Each structure stands twice: as structure tokens, then as C-alpha cells.
């Protein structure tokens, strides 16, 4: 879920505020490694089911210096889904 809002502060300056909500879930995770030549198991791991929710806010400013140049600055928090090994 993502929402953003932009508000002009002056003719050449715009402020933005945003929010993002991520939800992930993983179930029945496993990792199995075998030796191709023999079929022998090298690794057999199972992972617990888990779910995550994360809120990521953002704020920004955009300054239109000229008709062809806009400078932007932003501050935000971000979420990254963990890999299976994490």
C-alpha cells in the first residue's frame, strides 16, 4: 500500500510526504542441497513460517531552479524483504 501527497509551498518549491506499508509472509520454506553425481544430501533445512509488516515514511522537497533543472532532496526509511538465508 502506497500513498503520496505533493503540496506547492511557492511557485518554484514543492513539498512531498509519502507513506508505504509492506506486508510479507513466508510459509513452508526449505533449502535442500544434494550432490548431483550421487544424490547424497548435503544440506536439508526447513524454515519457520513468518510474516512481517513494515511502515516506511518519506519527506521531500523539489526546487525548480530553471525550466530544465529541478533539484530534489528526500529523507525516508525503507524496507527490504529478507532473503531465505536471513
C-alpha positions in Angstrom: 0.0 0.0 0.0 1.5 3.4 -1.0 0.3 7.0 -0.7 1.9 10.2 -1.5 0.9 13.9 -1.3 2.6 16.9 -3.0 1.9 20.5 -1.9 3.3 23.6 -3.6 5.0 25.9 -1.0 5.9 28.5 -3.5 5.9 28.8 -7.4 9.2 27.0 -7.6 9.2 24.8 -4.4 7.1 21.7 -3.8 7.0 19.5 -0.6 6.1 15.9 -0.7 5.1 13.4 2.0 4.6 9.7 1.5 3.9 6.5 3.3 4.3 2.9 2.3 3.1 -0.2 4.1 4.6 -3.6 3.2 3.3 -6.9 4.3 5.1 -10.2 3.5 4.6 -13.8 4.6 6.6 -16.9 4.0 5.4 -20.5 4.6 6.8 -24.0 4.2 10.3 -22.7 3.4 13.1 -25.2 2.9 16.6 -25.5 1.4 17.9 -28.8 0.2 21.2 -29.4 -1.5 22.4 -32.7 -2.9 25.4 -34.0 -4.7 24.3 -34.5 -8.4 26.5 -37.4 -9.0 25.4 -39.5 -6.0 22.2 -37.9 -4.9 23.5 -37.7 -1.4 22.0 -35.0 0.8 24.5 -32.3 1.8 22.0 -29.9 3.4 18.4 -30.2 4.5 17.0 -27.2 6.3 13.4 -26.1 7.0 12.4 -22.6 8.0 9.7 -21.5 10.4 6.7 -19.7 8.9 6.9 -16.0 9.4 5.2 -12.7 8.4 6.4 -9.1 8.5 4.8 -5.7 8.3 6.8 -2.5 7.8 5.9 1.1 7.6 8.1 3.4 5.5 7.6 7.2 5.7 9.2 9.7 3.4 9.5 13.5 3.1 10.9 15.5 0.2 11.4 18.9 -1.4 11.7 19.8 -5.1 13.1 23.1 -6.2 12.6 24.1 -9.8 15.8 26.2 -10.4 15.1 26.7 -14.1 12.7 25.4 -16.8 15.0 22.5 -17.4 16.6 21.9 -13.9 14.9 20.7 -10.8 16.8 19.8 -7.6 15.3 17.3 -5.2 16.1 16.2 -1.7 14.4 13.4 0.2 14.6 11.6 3.6 12.9 8.3 4.0 13.0 4.9 5.8 12.9 1.8 3.6 12.0 -1.9 4.0 13.8 -4.8 2.2 12.4 -8.3 2.3 14.9 -10.7 3.9 16.3 -13.4 1.8 15.8 -17.1 2.7 19.2 -17.2 4.3 18.4 -14.3 6.5 
